[in-house]
């Protein structure tokens, strides 16, 4: 893992197409902006984990012959 220190308005480039910019810094949190082409999926890690869990559950339901449209899924908070 590459660890960098950045100040407000400083940027990081990933490849030719992705730019990450520090928008605001504060107590215990930062606000970043990400510029990426529309074909690059940008997703918070906790949402990716939720989507992976949801996909695994749907796959298991299909394997078991259950109707996913009748099963209630937990809502993300």
C-alpha positions in Angstrom: 0.0 0.0 0.0 1.2 3.4 -0.9 0.7 6.0 1.8 0.8 9.7 0.9 0.4 12.9 2.8 -1.7 15.5 0.9 -3.0 19.0 1.8 -6.2 20.7 0.8 -6.4 21.1 -3.0 -3.6 18.7 -3.7 -4.2 15.7 -6.0 -3.1 12.2 -6.7 -3.2 10.6 -10.2 -3.9 7.0 -10.8 -3.0 6.0 -14.3 -4.0 8.4 -17.0 -7.7 8.6 -16.2 -8.3 8.8 -12.4 -7.6 11.9 -10.2 -8.2 12.1 -6.5 -8.3 15.6 -4.9 -8.4 16.5 -1.3 -11.4 18.9 -1.0 -11.6 19.5 2.8 -9.8 18.4 5.9 -11.2 18.4 9.4 -11.2 16.6 12.7 -10.9 12.9 12.0 -12.2 13.1 8.5 -11.3 14.3 5.0 -13.5 15.1 2.0 -12.1 13.9 -1.3 -13.2 14.3 -4.9 -12.7 11.6 -7.5 -12.6 12.1 -11.2 -12.8 8.9 -13.3 -14.2 7.9 -16.6 -17.8 6.5 -16.5 -16.6 3.0 -17.2 -14.6 3.0 -14.0 -16.7 2.0 -11.0 -16.0 4.1 -7.9 -17.6 2.7 -4.8 -17.1 3.1 -1.0 -15.7 -0.2 0.4 -18.6 -0.8 2.8 -21.0 -0.6 -0.1 -18.9 -3.0 -2.2 -18.9 -5.4 0.7 -22.7 -5.1 1.0 -23.2 -5.7 -2.7 -20.9 -8.7 -2.6 -22.9 -10.1 0.3 -26.2 -9.4 -1.5 -25.0 -11.1 -4.7 -23.8 -14.2 -2.7 -27.2 -14.4 -1.0 -29.0 -14.1 -4.3 -26.8 -16.8 -5.8 -27.5 -19.1 -2.9 -31.2 -18.5 -3.2 -31.2 -19.3 -6.9 -29.3 -22.5 -6.1 -31.9 -23.4 -3.5 -34.8 -22.6 -5.9 -36.1 -19.8 -3.8 -37.8 -16.7 -5.3 -35.5 -13.7 -4.5 -38.4 -11.3 -5.2 -40.2 -12.7 -2.2 -37.3 -12.5 0.2 -36.7 -9.3 2.2 -33.1 -8.1 2.2 -31.7 -6.0 5.0 -31.4 -2.3 4.2 -28.1 -0.5 4.2 -27.9 2.3 6.8 
